[in-house]
Amino acid sequence: MAKGTVGSLGEFGLVRELVGRLTTTDDVLVGPGDDAAVVRAADQRVVATTDLLVEGRHFRRDWSSAHDIGRKAAAQSLADVVAMGARPTALLVGFGAPPDLPSDWALEFTDGLREECDLVGAAVVGGDVVRSERVTIGVSALGDLAGWDPVLRSGAQPGDVVAIAGRLGWAAAGLAVLSRGFRSPRVLVEAHRRPEPPYDLGPAAARAGATSMIDVSDGLVADAGHVAQASGVVLSLETDRLTIAPPLAEAAGAFNLDPLAWLLGGGDDHALVATFPPDFWRPEGFVVAGTVLAAGESGPGVLVDGRTYEGPSGHDHFS
């Protein structure tokens, strides 16, 4: 491991250390070390997305290790790519840090980025490092559609079913645990620190004929609402189809909370919500949780058990 701080390494020394920890893939024609990377785009279309993480807002160094933060930073952008039905190919990472940040922290963060990319066969191909008052991370992800059409938010049709893949509410429950000064149930804390998006199921849903799809980064009701608005429909969710796992139920009981609030309003698990024609095959791992209805006089939106949901619907940075 490198000794000292990122300031003692200097910009170019830090870049050398970080790049030395990265791996490559067949999609990378030119990797880190030039003015820009070159990534194969066999489909001739590139799926691109970007996310920003700011210390104190998206993560805390006393709650999560550098390795966990690297995994989380990569996961949230990779999840956006698979929600389009694409295969992730590359990440570009902007890294801002105060000069007294231990250099080992930056190296462990890079290990986390690399390991999350390894799960989907992607690679970190470049980026930038700058001095900043707090740790700030910008991640841009690229993906390949492999000849398939992208799955948009705007394709849901009345009569479709709404299906969900992945965990809901776990990260929000873990945040609630940490916010109250606890470190257990550990499985919930780990879910907050390091999400587990169902990467394979995004492209699988696209191949199965999904009409729309989104990843749940801000909350089920909020993100389902984005699909509803883009498609001009109503997504009607049924809570009796949602599974409340024992750790969620136990934590909610301990805090005198309704666990459904975490499932409906909690983000950062990066589950996938997709709509499918009712008679289409759906990939194993997707569970039907509702139906798509035509928008009435009240317009597009989300219903929960037939009513407008009055609880917290999800995260808004400027609310």
Residue frames as qw, qx, qy, qz and C-alpha x, y, z in Angstrom:
[[0.000, 0.886, 0.463, 0.000, 0.00, 0.00, 0.00],
 [0.333, 0.608, -0.052, 0.719, 1.09, 3.58, -0.60],
 [0.450, -0.442, -0.484, 0.606, 2.17, 5.57, 2.44],
 [0.126, -0.159, -0.043, 0.978, 1.25, 9.11, 3.40],
 [0.356, 0.609, 0.439, -0.557, -1.50, 11.25, 1.95],
 [0.606, 0.629, 0.422, 0.243, -2.76, 12.08, -1.52],
 [0.054, 0.992, -0.102, -0.048, -1.07, 15.45, -1.05],
 [0.444, -0.639, 0.574, 0.255, 2.33, 13.85, -0.45],
 [0.684, 0.193, 0.641, 0.290, 1.90, 11.64, -3.52],
 [0.062, 0.417, -0.298, -0.857, 0.97, 14.61, -5.70],
 [0.696, 0.406, 0.064, -0.588, -1.52, 14.55, -8.59],
 [0.646, 0.479, -0.538, -0.252, 0.56, 12.48, -10.98],
 [0.058, 0.293, -0.915, 0.272, 1.87, 10.14, -8.32],
 [0.535, 0.133, 0.600, -0.579, -1.68, 9.50, -7.17],
 [0.740, 0.444, -0.153, -0.481, -2.80, 8.82, -10.75],
 [0.414, 0.437, -0.797, -0.044, 0.04, 6.31, -11.22],
 [0.180, -0.118, 0.878, -0.428, -0.95, 4.50, -8.02],
 [0.637, 0.277, 0.390, -0.604, -4.63, 4.37, -8.97],
 [0.683, 0.496, -0.358, -0.399, -4.08, 3.26, -12.55],
 [0.198, 0.417, -0.884, 0.074, -1.77, 0.52, -11.36],
 [0.354, 0.021, 0.818, -0.452, -4.67, -1.12, -9.55],
 [0.663, 0.399, 0.090, -0.628, -6.99, -1.25, -12.57],
 [0.516, 0.029, 0.815, 0.262, -7.67, -4.05, -15.03],
 [0.299, 0.351, -0.359, -0.812, -8.87, -3.93, -18.62],
 [0.693, 0.289, 0.629, -0.204, -11.29, -5.78, -20.91],
 [0.485, 0.201, 0.650, 0.549, -11.58, -6.55, -24.62],
 [0.178, 0.873, 0.445, 0.094, -13.87, -3.53, -25.03],
 [0.238, -0.900, 0.115, 0.346, -11.03, -1.15, -24.09],
 [0.766, 0.543, 0.054, 0.342, -8.90, -0.22, -27.10],
 [0.345, 0.480, -0.323, 0.739, -7.03, 2.61, -25.37],
 [0.574, -0.608, -0.522, 0.168, -7.05, 2.73, -21.59],
 [0.316, -0.931, -0.043, 0.176, -5.79, 5.24, -19.01],
 [0.644, -0.339, 0.279, 0.626, -2.68, 7.21, -19.87],
 [0.298, 0.297, 0.446, 0.790, -3.68, 9.24, -22.92],
 [0.166, -0.074, 0.050, -0.982, -5.82, 12.36, -23.35],
 [0.734, -0.001, 0.123, -0.668, -8.90, 10.13, -23.59],
 [0.494, -0.090, 0.864, -0.015, -9.81, 6.46, -23.65],
 [0.493, 0.214, -0.534, -0.653, -11.14, 4.56, -26.65],
 [0.494, 0.012, 0.793, -0.356, -13.85, 2.00, -25.96],
 [0.007, 0.088, 0.865, 0.493, -15.25, -0.40, -28.52],
 [0.481, 0.302, 0.340, -0.749, -18.84, 0.38, -29.57],
 [0.195, 0.029, 0.907, 0.372, -19.78, -2.60, -31.72],
 [0.216, 0.641, 0.721, -0.148, -23.45, -1.56, -31.69],
 [0.260, 0.360, 0.256, 0.859, -22.52, 1.94, -32.98],
 [0.373, -0.751, -0.164, -0.519, -24.69, 3.36, -30.20],
 [0.390, 0.131, -0.661, 0.628, -23.35, 4.11, -26.73],
 [0.502, -0.744, -0.416, -0.146, -25.45, 4.17, -23.57],
 [0.381, 0.297, -0.368, 0.794, -24.03, 6.87, -21.28],
 [0.493, -0.778, -0.340, -0.190, -24.92, 8.01, -17.77],
 [0.349, 0.391, -0.462, 0.716, -23.29, 9.93, -14.92],
 [0.602, -0.700, -0.381, -0.048, -23.68, 10.20, -11.15],
 [0.168, 0.625, -0.388, 0.656, -22.15, 12.39, -8.46],
 [0.721, -0.505, -0.452, 0.143, -21.41, 11.44, -4.86],
 [0.063, 0.715, -0.282, 0.636, -20.48, 14.03, -2.24],
 [0.437, -0.059, -0.750, 0.494, -19.10, 13.16, 1.19],
 [0.081, 0.156, 0.508, -0.843, -21.63, 13.90, 3.91],
 [0.585, 0.224, -0.048, -0.778, -24.51, 13.73, 1.46],
 [0.832, 0.213, -0.393, -0.328, -24.16, 10.34, -0.21],
 [0.856, -0.056, -0.452, 0.244, -21.70, 8.62, 2.12],
 [0.379, -0.861, 0.277, -0.198, -19.84, 9.05, 5.39],
 [0.516, 0.501, -0.669, 0.189, -16.30, 7.81, 5.86],
 [0.231, -0.326, 0.750, -0.528, -17.02, 6.87, 9.48],
 [0.785, 0.106, 0.362, -0.491, -19.90, 4.63, 8.32],
 [0.909, 0.407, 0.087, -0.026, -18.45, 3.06, 5.18],
 [0.653, -0.368, 0.404, 0.523, -14.99, 1.88, 4.19],
 [0.137, 0.599, -0.416, -0.671, -13.25, 3.29, 1.12],
 [0.076, -0.038, 0.941, 0.328, -13.72, -0.09, -0.54],
 [0.202, 0.554, 0.779, -0.212, -17.48, 0.00, 0.12],
 [0.192, 0.758, 0.091, -0.617, -17.76, 3.54, -1.23],
 [0.038, 0.406, -0.691, -0.596, -15.96, 2.47, -4.41],
 [0.118, 0.237, 0.953, 0.146, -18.37, -0.41, -4.87],
 [0.178, 0.694, 0.576, -0.394, -21.36, 1.87, -4.26],
 [0.108, 0.667, -0.201, -0.709, -20.09, 4.59, -6.60],
 [0.044, 0.192, -0.827, -0.526, -19.69, 2.10, -9.43],
 [0.139, 0.339, 0.928, -0.070, -22.96, 0.28, -8.70],
 [0.255, 0.663, 0.417, -0.567, -25.23, 3.29, -8.99],
 [0.288, 0.602, -0.372, -0.646, -23.99, 4.12, -12.50],
 [0.027, 0.128, -0.952, -0.278, -23.76, 0.51, -13.69],
 [0.248, 0.419, 0.817, -0.308, -27.38, 0.03, -12.56],
 [0.352, 0.659, 0.065, -0.662, -28.48, 2.90, -14.80],
 [0.202, 0.422, -0.720, -0.513, -26.86, 1.21, -17.80],
 [0.016, 0.096, 0.993, 0.066, -28.52, -2.16, -17.23],
 [0.293, 0.525, 0.579, -0.550, -31.87, -0.40, -16.66],
 [0.405, 0.585, -0.261, -0.652, -31.63, 0.62, -20.32],
 [0.951, 0.217, 0.183, -0.123, -31.19, -3.04, -21.26],
 [0.515, 0.746, -0.406, 0.118, -27.50, -2.57, -22.05],
 [0.900, -0.181, -0.184, 0.352, -24.28, -4.30, -21.02],
 [0.228, -0.946, 0.169, 0.154, -21.89, -2.00, -19.10],
 [0.832, 0.414, -0.099, 0.357, -18.49, -1.63, -20.76],
 [0.521, 0.247, -0.249, 0.778, -16.57, 1.19, -19.07],
 [0.336, -0.862, -0.330, 0.187, -16.44, 3.74, -16.27],
 [0.370, 0.526, -0.141, 0.753, -14.83, 7.19, -16.17],
 [0.564, -0.649, -0.446, 0.249, -14.20, 8.49, -12.66],
 [0.125, 0.723, -0.163, 0.660, -13.63, 12.01, -11.39],
 [0.711, -0.428, -0.460, 0.315, -12.08, 12.03, -7.91],
 [0.021, 0.762, -0.165, 0.626, -11.81, 15.12, -5.72],
 [0.776, -0.415, -0.408, 0.246, -10.12, 14.91, -2.32],
 [0.260, -0.946, 0.185, -0.059, -8.52, 17.08, 0.36],
 [0.478, 0.638, -0.577, 0.175, -4.70, 16.81, 0.35],
 [0.244, -0.455, 0.746, -0.421, -4.60, 15.24, 3.82],
 [0.924, 0.022, 0.021, -0.381, -6.73, 12.24, 2.73],
 [0.572, -0.413, 0.694, 0.142, -4.67, 9.08, 3.41],
 [0.338, 0.441, -0.644, -0.526, -3.42, 7.68, 0.11],
 [0.068, 0.014, 0.997, -0.040, -4.46, 4.19, 1.20],
 [0.420, 0.471, 0.535, -0.562, -8.05, 5.41, 1.25],
 [0.470, 0.603, -0.258, -0.590, -7.86, 6.38, -2.41],
 [0.194, 0.329, -0.894, -0.234, -6.29, 3.04, -3.33],
 [0.201, 0.185, 0.921, -0.278, -8.90, 1.02, -1.45],
 [0.472, 0.556, 0.238, -0.641, -11.63, 3.09, -3.11],
 [0.403, 0.523, -0.568, -0.491, -10.16, 2.20, -6.50],
 [0.007, -0.102, 0.995, -0.009, -10.14, -1.49, -5.55],
 [0.376, 0.392, 0.688, -0.481, -13.85, -1.22, -4.81],
 [0.481, 0.601, -0.149, -0.621, -14.53, 0.40, -8.17],
 [0.263, 0.411, -0.815, -0.313, -12.59, -2.34, -9.95],
 [0.133, 0.043, 0.972, -0.187, -14.29, -5.18, -8.11],
 [0.482, 0.496, 0.465, -0.552, -17.80, -3.86, -8.84],
 [0.455, 0.602, -0.387, -0.530, -16.86, -3.46, -12.51],
 [0.024, 0.281, -0.952, -0.120, -15.59, -7.05, -12.53],
 [0.444, 0.246, 0.765, -0.397, -19.12, -8.24, -11.72],
 [0.595, 0.669, 0.290, -0.336, -20.36, -6.99, -15.10],
 [0.757, 0.199, 0.376, 0.497, -17.21, -7.28, -17.21],
 [0.212, 0.952, 0.078, 0.209, -16.60, -3.53, -17.37],
 [0.702, -0.046, -0.152, 0.694, -13.40, -1.55, -16.74],
 [0.147, -0.906, -0.084, 0.387, -12.37, 1.84, -15.38],
 [0.717, 0.439, 0.247, 0.482, -10.79, 3.51, -18.42],
 [0.357, 0.335, -0.055, 0.870, -9.88, 6.97, -17.15],
 [0.315, -0.834, -0.451, 0.047, -10.95, 10.07, -15.29],
 [0.210, 0.692, -0.189, 0.664, -9.45, 12.98, -13.37],
 [0.587, -0.484, -0.490, 0.425, -8.21, 13.82, -9.88],
 [0.068, 0.701, 0.000, 0.709, -8.51, 17.27, -8.29],
 [0.209, -0.044, -0.628, 0.748, -8.15, 18.91, -4.91],
 [0.382, -0.572, -0.402, -0.604, -11.43, 19.57, -3.10],
 [0.297, -0.504, 0.439, -0.682, -12.59, 20.43, 0.40],
 [0.711, -0.128, 0.589, -0.361, -14.32, 17.07, 0.81],
 [0.302, -0.071, 0.891, 0.331, -14.24, 13.75, -1.03],
 [0.582, 0.515, 0.107, -0.621, -16.30, 14.15, -4.20],
 [0.397, -0.085, 0.859, 0.312, -16.75, 11.40, -6.78],
 [0.592, 0.487, -0.065, -0.638, -18.16, 11.65, -10.28],
 [0.458, -0.075, 0.864, 0.195, -18.78, 8.43, -12.18],
 [0.590, 0.452, -0.209, -0.635, -19.76, 8.16, -15.84],
 [0.591, -0.048, 0.804, 0.034, -20.68, 4.74, -17.20],
 [0.417, 0.400, -0.501, -0.645, -20.86, 3.53, -20.80],
 [0.641, 0.050, 0.739, -0.205, -22.79, 0.55, -22.14],
 [0.120, 0.198, -0.765, -0.601, -23.40, -1.50, -25.26],
 [0.691, 0.153, 0.220, -0.671, -26.91, -2.36, -26.50],
 [0.346, -0.148, 0.907, 0.188, -25.63, -5.30, -28.59],
 [0.086, -0.117, -0.745, -0.652, -28.10, -4.57, -31.38],
 [0.148, -0.588, -0.790, 0.089, -31.19, -4.34, -29.17],
 [0.070, -0.725, -0.194, -0.657, -33.36, -1.28, -28.74],
 [0.097, 0.175, -0.600, 0.775, -32.97, 0.59, -25.44],
 [0.312, -0.597, -0.739, -0.007, -35.74, 0.09, -22.88],
 [0.042, 0.395, -0.071, 0.915, -37.05, 3.56, -22.05],
 [0.091, 0.218, 0.671, -0.703, -39.24, 4.92, -19.29],
 [0.387, 0.285, -0.033, -0.876, -41.80, 5.99, -21.87],
 [0.353, 0.113, -0.801, -0.470, -42.99, 2.62, -23.19],
 [0.155, 0.161, 0.883, -0.413, -45.40, 1.38, -20.50],
 [0.348, -0.171, -0.541, -0.746, -48.89, 0.61, -21.86],
 [0.641, -0.178, 0.327, -0.671, -52.26, 0.14, -20.11],
 [0.962, 0.057, -0.118, -0.240, -52.70, -3.57, -19.43],
 [0.534, 0.461, -0.630, 0.324, -48.98, -4.21, -18.83],
 [0.780, -0.551, -0.271, 0.120, -47.89, -5.77, -15.57],
 [0.020, -0.862, 0.407, -0.301, -45.42, -4.05, -13.23],
 [0.949, -0.141, -0.223, 0.175, -42.61, -6.32, -12.07],
 [0.211, -0.889, 0.377, -0.151, -39.71, -5.78, -9.67],
 [0.903, 0.107, -0.305, 0.284, -36.31, -7.47, -9.43],
 [0.394, 0.370, -0.433, 0.721, -33.89, -6.96, -6.57],
 [0.362, -0.421, -0.651, 0.517, -34.12, -5.79, -2.98],
 [0.099, -0.705, -0.218, -0.668, -36.31, -2.90, -1.82],
 [0.526, -0.785, -0.059, -0.320, -35.95, -1.01, 1.45],
 [0.880, -0.214, -0.200, 0.375, -32.76, -2.69, 2.63],
 [0.468, 0.298, -0.120, 0.824, -30.46, 0.29, 2.10],
 [0.272, -0.642, -0.059, -0.714, -32.98, 2.67, 3.70],
 [0.821, -0.534, -0.180, -0.089, -33.28, 0.37, 6.71],
 [0.790, -0.028, -0.180, 0.585, -29.49, 0.22, 6.97],
 [0.175, 0.495, -0.057, 0.849, -29.32, 4.01, 6.91],
 [0.560, -0.657, -0.121, -0.489, -31.93, 4.14, 9.68],
 [0.890, -0.331, -0.214, 0.230, -29.85, 1.71, 11.75],
 [0.608, 0.152, -0.130, 0.768, -26.65, 3.73, 11.30],
 [0.061, -0.618, -0.072, -0.780, -28.44, 7.03, 11.94],
 [0.687, -0.644, -0.094, -0.322, -29.50, 5.72, 15.35],
 [0.177, -0.745, 0.609, -0.205, -25.94, 4.81, 16.30],
 [0.861, -0.144, 0.475, -0.115, -26.23, 1.04, 15.78],
 [0.121, 0.534, -0.739, -0.393, -24.25, -1.35, 13.58],
 [0.024, 0.088, 0.989, 0.114, -26.71, -4.24, 13.43],
 [0.912, 0.111, 0.391, 0.059, -28.58, -5.96, 11.89],
 [0.363, -0.482, 0.516, 0.609, -25.35, -6.18, 9.93],
 [0.429, 0.331, 0.735, 0.408, -27.10, -7.36, 6.76],
 [0.152, 0.908, 0.391, 0.015, -29.01, -4.07, 6.60],
 [0.258, -0.840, 0.221, 0.423, -25.95, -1.95, 7.32],
 [0.456, -0.194, 0.673, 0.549, -24.06, -3.76, 4.57],
 [0.375, 0.625, 0.640, 0.244, -26.97, -3.15, 2.18],
 [0.016, 0.977, 0.104, -0.183, -26.60, 0.58, 2.79],
 [0.362, -0.682, 0.454, 0.444, -22.84, 0.47, 2.36],
 [0.061, -0.307, 0.801, 0.511, -22.78, -1.70, -0.74],
 [0.726, 0.289, 0.157, -0.605, -25.89, -2.22, -2.91],
 [0.391, -0.092, 0.883, 0.244, -26.41, -5.39, -4.94],
 [0.541, 0.424, -0.112, -0.718, -28.20, -4.44, -8.18],
 [0.793, 0.156, 0.589, -0.021, -29.60, -7.36, -10.22],
 [0.003, -0.586, 0.470, 0.660, -27.26, -6.59, -13.10],
 [0.168, -0.008, 0.902, 0.397, -28.06, -9.59, -15.29],
 [0.233, 0.556, 0.781, -0.164, -31.79, -8.93, -15.19],
 [0.183, 0.685, -0.011, -0.705, -31.68, -5.60, -17.00],
 [0.207, 0.366, -0.698, -0.580, -30.54, -7.01, -20.35],
 [0.064, 0.172, 0.983, 0.016, -32.65, -10.12, -19.69],
 [0.261, 0.610, 0.543, -0.515, -35.77, -7.98, -19.28],
 [0.255, 0.596, -0.300, -0.700, -34.98, -6.17, -22.52],
 [0.123, 0.186, -0.898, -0.381, -34.66, -9.46, -24.39],
 [0.082, 0.335, 0.920, -0.188, -37.94, -10.64, -22.84],
 [0.015, 0.575, 0.577, 0.580, -39.86, -7.67, -24.24],
 [0.236, -0.571, -0.461, 0.637, -39.99, -5.21, -21.35],
 [0.234, 0.796, 0.409, 0.379, -41.88, -2.12, -22.45],
 [0.039, -0.875, 0.188, -0.445, -40.28, 0.20, -19.89],
 [0.820, -0.246, -0.363, 0.369, -37.70, -0.02, -17.12],
 [0.037, -0.845, 0.245, -0.474, -36.00, 2.07, -14.43],
 [0.590, -0.021, -0.666, 0.457, -33.66, 1.40, -11.51],
 [0.466, -0.815, -0.318, -0.136, -34.83, 2.31, -8.03],
 [0.514, 0.232, -0.322, 0.760, -32.30, 4.86, -6.84],
 [0.119, -0.322, 0.197, -0.918, -34.63, 7.35, -5.13],
 [0.414, 0.080, 0.679, -0.601, -37.54, 5.16, -3.98],
 [0.261, 0.268, 0.900, 0.223, -40.08, 2.80, -5.52],
 [0.218, 0.791, 0.530, -0.214, -42.98, 5.27, -5.62],
 [0.003, 0.803, -0.187, -0.566, -40.78, 8.13, -6.85],
 [0.126, -0.355, 0.753, 0.540, -39.11, 6.10, -9.60],
 [0.273, 0.425, 0.855, 0.118, -42.32, 4.36, -10.65],
 [0.165, 0.833, 0.309, -0.428, -43.68, 7.89, -10.92],
 [0.042, -0.586, 0.481, 0.651, -40.98, 8.74, -13.47],
 [0.165, 0.088, 0.908, 0.376, -42.18, 5.83, -15.62],
 [0.182, 0.667, 0.697, -0.191, -45.80, 6.88, -15.18],
 [0.094, 0.811, 0.024, -0.576, -45.09, 10.46, -16.21],
 [0.068, -0.438, 0.662, 0.605, -42.93, 9.51, -19.19],
 [0.078, 0.159, 0.937, 0.302, -45.47, 6.94, -20.41],
 [0.383, -0.135, -0.138, -0.904, -48.60, 8.95, -19.63],
 [0.662, -0.252, -0.670, -0.222, -50.10, 6.13, -17.54],
 [0.565, -0.615, 0.312, -0.452, -50.82, 5.11, -13.95],
 [0.484, 0.212, -0.832, 0.171, -48.72, 2.45, -12.25],
 [0.714, -0.484, 0.018, -0.506, -50.88, 0.70, -9.68],
 [0.302, 0.362, -0.826, 0.307, -48.79, -1.10, -7.02],
 [0.804, -0.424, -0.263, -0.323, -50.09, -3.73, -4.59],
 [0.151, -0.691, 0.612, -0.354, -48.26, -3.92, -1.27],
 [0.858, -0.216, 0.405, -0.232, -49.37, -7.48, -0.55],
 [0.894, 0.423, -0.062, 0.133, -47.13, -8.52, -3.45],
 [0.229, 0.764, -0.471, 0.377, -44.06, -6.92, -1.81],
 [0.835, -0.197, -0.462, 0.224, -41.93, -9.09, 0.46],
 [0.273, -0.848, 0.298, -0.344, -40.95, -7.70, 3.85],
 [0.696, 0.231, -0.626, 0.264, -37.83, -9.69, 4.72],
 [0.696, -0.557, -0.413, 0.189, -37.31, -10.66, 8.40],
 [0.506, -0.135, -0.185, 0.831, -34.40, -8.22, 8.97],
 [0.061, -0.369, -0.213, -0.903, -36.60, -5.35, 7.74],
 [0.576, -0.587, -0.448, -0.350, -39.50, -6.40, 9.92],
 [0.702, -0.409, -0.389, 0.434, -37.27, -6.76, 12.99],
 [0.347, 0.017, -0.074, 0.935, -35.59, -3.38, 12.53],
 [0.237, -0.460, -0.315, -0.796, -38.91, -1.64, 11.90],
 [0.658, -0.573, -0.481, -0.088, -40.34, -3.22, 15.03],
 [0.621, -0.282, -0.306, 0.665, -37.37, -2.05, 17.09],
 [0.174, -0.004, 0.034, 0.984, -37.77, 1.51, 15.82],
 [0.257, 0.563, 0.624, -0.476, -41.59, 1.48, 15.90],
 [0.217, 0.455, -0.365, -0.783, -41.74, 2.13, 12.16],
 [0.832, 0.381, 0.288, -0.282, -43.76, 0.70, 9.28],
 [0.548, -0.266, 0.622, 0.491, -41.36, -1.34, 7.12],
 [0.517, 0.632, 0.534, 0.219, -43.48, -0.55, 4.05],
 [0.038, 0.976, -0.035, -0.212, -42.21, 3.02, 4.28],
 [0.368, -0.568, 0.611, 0.411, -38.72, 1.69, 3.50],
 [0.534, 0.207, 0.759, 0.310, -39.94, -0.46, 0.63],
 [0.334, 0.805, 0.476, 0.114, -42.00, 2.30, -0.94],
 [0.047, 0.998, -0.015, 0.026, -39.80, 5.30, -0.22],
 [0.588, -0.625, 0.404, 0.317, -36.29, 3.99, 0.33],
 [0.634, 0.729, -0.240, -0.094, -33.68, 4.33, -2.37],
 [0.035, -0.738, 0.673, -0.011, -30.10, 3.16, -3.05],
 [0.754, -0.100, 0.647, -0.052, -30.91, -0.54, -3.46],
 [0.230, 0.482, -0.581, -0.614, -30.97, -0.15, -7.25],
 [0.530, 0.263, 0.801, -0.091, -33.68, -2.73, -7.81],
 [0.032, 0.019, -0.596, -0.802, -35.22, -2.77, -11.27],
 [0.467, 0.458, 0.542, -0.528, -38.85, -1.90, -12.02],
 [0.014, 0.121, -0.710, -0.693, -40.04, -2.99, -15.46],
 [0.660, 0.307, 0.300, -0.616, -43.34, -3.28, -17.26],
 [0.131, -0.117, 0.915, 0.364, -44.19, -6.23, -19.49],
 [0.585, -0.049, -0.412, -0.696, -47.12, -7.15, -21.71],
 [0.697, -0.325, 0.401, -0.498, -49.34, -9.39, -19.57],
 [0.980, 0.108, 0.107, -0.125, -48.85, -12.59, -21.58],
 [0.508, 0.687, -0.490, 0.173, -45.09, -12.22, -22.09],
 [0.860, -0.194, -0.340, 0.326, -42.53, -14.40, -20.38],
 [0.165, -0.925, 0.235, -0.248, -40.65, -12.57, -17.62],
 [0.509, 0.426, -0.674, 0.324, -37.13, -13.49, -16.53],
 [0.732, -0.454, -0.479, 0.170, -36.81, -15.42, -13.29],
 [0.431, -0.141, -0.287, 0.844, -36.14, -12.91, -10.56],
 [0.198, -0.197, -0.121, -0.953, -38.87, -10.47, -11.55],
 [0.024, -0.392, -0.858, 0.331, -41.93, -10.52, -9.30],
 [0.075, -0.582, -0.493, -0.642, -45.24, -8.99, -10.41],
 [0.219, -0.295, -0.537, 0.760, -46.19, -6.13, -8.10],
 [0.252, 0.573, 0.305, -0.718, -48.98, -4.34, -9.94],
 [0.507, 0.526, 0.615, 0.295, -50.52, -3.29, -13.21],
 [0.136, -0.117, 0.202, 0.963, -50.44, -0.38, -15.63],
 [0.221, 0.684, 0.662, -0.212, -53.69, 1.58, -15.99],
 [0.274, 0.617, 0.329, 0.660, -54.79, 4.29, -18.38],
 [0.174, -0.094, -0.326, 0.924, -54.43, 7.76, -16.92],
 [0.015, -0.724, -0.689, -0.002, -57.74, 9.24, -15.84],
 [0.031, 0.933, 0.198, 0.299, -58.74, 12.81, -15.18],
 [0.522, -0.823, 0.149, 0.167, -56.05, 13.16, -12.51],
 [0.400, 0.797, -0.450, -0.046, -53.36, 12.33, -15.04],
 [0.759, 0.240, -0.571, 0.201, -50.31, 10.03, -14.84],
 [0.329, -0.659, 0.468, -0.488, -49.11, 8.87, -11.46],
 [0.353, 0.131, -0.908, 0.182, -48.71, 6.03, -9.00],
 [0.713, -0.440, -0.045, -0.545, -51.36, 4.32, -6.88],
 [0.144, 0.261, -0.896, 0.328, -50.56, 2.16, -3.87],
 [0.047, 0.305, 0.916, -0.257, -53.32, -0.31, -3.05],
 [0.102, 0.663, 0.675, 0.308, -55.67, 1.76, -5.18],
 [0.186, -0.945, -0.235, 0.131, -54.98, 5.07, -3.49],
 [0.338, 0.802, -0.258, 0.419, -52.57, 7.95, -3.77],
 [0.759, -0.197, -0.425, 0.452, -49.67, 7.21, -1.42],
 [0.208, -0.944, -0.056, -0.251, -49.37, 9.78, 1.36],
 [0.767, -0.544, 0.118, 0.319, -46.10, 8.58, 2.87],
 [0.131, -0.740, 0.463, 0.470, -42.53, 9.51, 1.90],
 [0.856, 0.478, 0.131, -0.150, -42.23, 8.57, -1.75],
 [0.850, 0.236, 0.038, 0.470, -38.51, 8.92, -2.26],
 [0.506, -0.482, 0.009, 0.715, -35.43, 11.12, -2.17],
 [0.368, 0.850, 0.204, 0.317, -35.20, 14.60, -3.69],
 [0.623, 0.012, -0.202, 0.755, -31.86, 16.40, -3.27],
 [0.074, 0.256, -0.013, 0.964, -33.49, 19.83, -3.22],
 [0.484, -0.619, -0.516, -0.342, -36.56, 19.09, -1.13]]
